[in-house]
Amino acid sequence: MSATVAGPVPDDPTLRERIDDVFDRPASLRSMALLRLVLGPVVLVHLWPFLSDTLAGTTYDDHFWVRWWGFMPAVPGVVQVGLVWTGAVAAVGLGLGWRTRLVAPITWICVAGNLFLSQHHFRHNRAFLLFLLAAVALADSGRVLSLDARRRRARTGTSPTDPGDDLGTVWPMWLLRVLAASVYLASGFSKLIDPDWSGGLILWDRAVRHQHLVHERMPGPIADAVVELVTARWVHAITSPIAVAMELFIGIAIWFGRTRLVAIWVAIFFHVSIELSASVEVFSLAAIAALVIWATPSTRDRVAVVPDATWVRRLDWLARFEVREQPGATLRIVDRDGTVHTGGTARWLLWSRLPVVFPFVAVAHAVRRVRP
Amino acid sequence: MPASAADDAPHSSGVEQHAPVLGAVGSGRIVRPRWRARLVRGFVAVVLVGHAVLLVRGYADPHKFFAFQPFNESSTWRADIVRVTADGRRVPIEEPWPGGYDWDELVRWGVLEQPDTMRHAYSGLGTALDFLDDALDWVADNTPDDDETLYLEATTEAYRNTRGPEVLVLRSDLREEAR
């Protein structure tokens, strides 16, 4: 149930004003901080094979490699040792948010430097990781959820719940939104125009080729049934166009408020499906984590009145709510425009904004809406 | 007693309240020197244009670098690679190699190891065969103790999205050591 109490009607900004807002209006950096927290471990996992090689005394130039550009001089293998180990240390700092303004660019330089040592280091998922790291480095992502933030608050005496504590310039987030959406669109469009892809041939062949991964990641009886299904040719005549449509849908629908939550859920399903059916290094985790950039960059602009705030506070990683605990009160959400939500609407609004429970709540919500 | 809706109202825009902290005036926007504002906008424009160029270029690039076209083919390939010696012999790389070299140890990359086995074309047939061509040159250049091989030659058998075979012969650069 909802009731509107107040609702200022803003003037429609011009395109020029919108662009200026993107570059110059400060907003919450919490989503970039959350992404940064995930990218620290992701970079370590990404670098591990290279670190492992250097521990065994092997560098990229001890075996086949290809320079990216003919004019590029051969880089000694010891440079790779420096890049991957410096990158690993910087990634730890990145995850902790320690000297973030310094370690985030260093992490990007090391990961990019290692990728550009040889063409055969290239993977699409690594290119995507570079985008994420660049955006985190360009934004002041250490402003919250970091040791830097703790140090700043100790110095200034501010509190994490102070409005403005997490504000900063967010054009890197908008740039990342464009790049991330274009990755889904580029991938989807290239498949759409390829009859072998949209007709199901390629996905079927992939499923047959990677069926062993299902056995590795699922219990025996379930895996057998899944393999039998996913290796059937007719299944892919149906699922391939759906897969293409999913990528295109994510790339477009994620831009619009009315369809964004559906697009995010579809993206999570899409990446989990890829992780189960293929080996894509750190892509699934990085891509799912990157979905936080689509949260509206403002914090505590809704009020949640709850009888017990413990779990809401623990799970509200994006600080979407100003949580007020009132023992005995029924759940009530006051939206940005002053609308007061209660009952099922309030529950949906609350739980759908908590990242870790969103995928499950969304399914329950959809089922409830479909049932008469 | 439950709080009234007015009591529950969220904070007014944190941007306005904390604008001075960020150096904004009036509109709540960050105030930057004009050169810096232009630099930021120019940087973003360059990134977006460069990204768009790479996305389009991917349709002509066998490697599809930064074009984000993953899982683009279900092609397969294999290759018979021989060392062609200065006296004209064609010796398969599986046989003993002067200097004790081993193809798999030289390339040490699963995509190109055991080339005589039919395998999935990593990132598409174009990528796999282009890297194989590069690998022939790299191996030819990095086997100094082999004084008999004039060049390496790979005869590839490929199936593009299950259709084929396509047969291609790739050769490395000529080696000075055997001349």
Chai-1 contact restraints between the chains, C-beta under 6 A:
chainA,res_idxA,chainB,res_idxB,connection_type,confidence,min_distance_angstrom,max_distance_angstrom,comment,restraint_id
A,V5,B,A5,contact,1.0,0.0,6.0,A-B,restraint_1
A,D24,B,R29,contact,1.0,0.0,6.0,A-B,restraint_2
A,D24,B,I30,contact,1.0,0.0,6.0,A-B,restraint_3
A,R25,B,R29,contact,1.0,0.0,6.0,A-B,restraint_4
A,P26,B,V15,contact,1.0,0.0,6.0,A-B,restraint_5
A,P26,B,L22,contact,1.0,0.0,6.0,A-B,restraint_6
A,P26,B,I30,contact,1.0,0.0,6.0,A-B,restraint_7
A,H63,B,R108,contact,1.0,0.0,6.0,A-B,restraint_8
A,F64,B,V107,contact,1.0,0.0,6.0,A-B,restraint_9
A,F64,B,W109,contact,1.0,0.0,6.0,A-B,restraint_10
A,F64,B,A135,contact,1.0,0.0,6.0,A-B,restraint_11
A,F64,B,W138,contact,1.0,0.0,6.0,A-B,restraint_12
A,V66,B,D134,contact,1.0,0.0,6.0,A-B,restraint_13
A,F122,B,F65,contact,1.0,0.0,6.0,A-B,restraint_14
A,H124,B,F68,contact,1.0,0.0,6.0,A-B,restraint_15
A,H124,B,P70,contact,1.0,0.0,6.0,A-B,restraint_16
A,A127,B,F66,contact,1.0,0.0,6.0,A-B,restraint_17
A,P163,B,H11,contact,1.0,0.0,6.0,A-B,restraint_18
A,P163,B,G14,contact,1.0,0.0,6.0,A-B,restraint_19
A,P163,B,Q17,contact,1.0,0.0,6.0,A-B,restraint_20
A,G164,B,G14,contact,1.0,0.0,6.0,A-B,restraint_21
A,G164,B,H18,contact,1.0,0.0,6.0,A-B,restraint_22
A,G164,B,V21,contact,1.0,0.0,6.0,A-B,restraint_23
A,T169,B,I30,contact,1.0,0.0,6.0,A-B,restraint_24
A,L175,B,V44,contact,1.0,0.0,6.0,A-B,restraint_25
A,V183,B,F68,contact,1.0,0.0,6.0,A-B,restraint_26
A,A186,B,L55,contact,1.0,0.0,6.0,A-B,restraint_27
A,A186,B,F68,contact,1.0,0.0,6.0,A-B,restraint_28
A,S187,B,F68,contact,1.0,0.0,6.0,A-B,restraint_29
A,S190,B,Q69,contact,1.0,0.0,6.0,A-B,restraint_30
A,D196,B,N161,contact,1.0,0.0,6.0,A-B,restraint_31
A,L201,B,N161,contact,1.0,0.0,6.0,A-B,restraint_32
A,I202,B,S74,contact,1.0,0.0,6.0,A-B,restraint_33
A,D205,B,S74,contact,1.0,0.0,6.0,A-B,restraint_34
A,R209,B,H120,contact,1.0,0.0,6.0,A-B,restraint_35
A,D301,B,P10,contact,1.0,0.0,6.0,A-B,restraint_36
A,R302,B,P10,contact,1.0,0.0,6.0,A-B,restraint_37
A,V303,B,D8,contact,1.0,0.0,6.0,A-B,restraint_38
A,V303,B,P10,contact,1.0,0.0,6.0,A-B,restraint_39
A,E322,B,P10,contact,1.0,0.0,6.0,A-B,restraint_40
A,A329,B,P2,contact,1.0,0.0,6.0,A-B,restraint_41
A,V334,B,D8,contact,1.0,0.0,6.0,A-B,restraint_42
A,V340,B,A5,contact,1.0,0.0,6.0,A-B,restraint_43
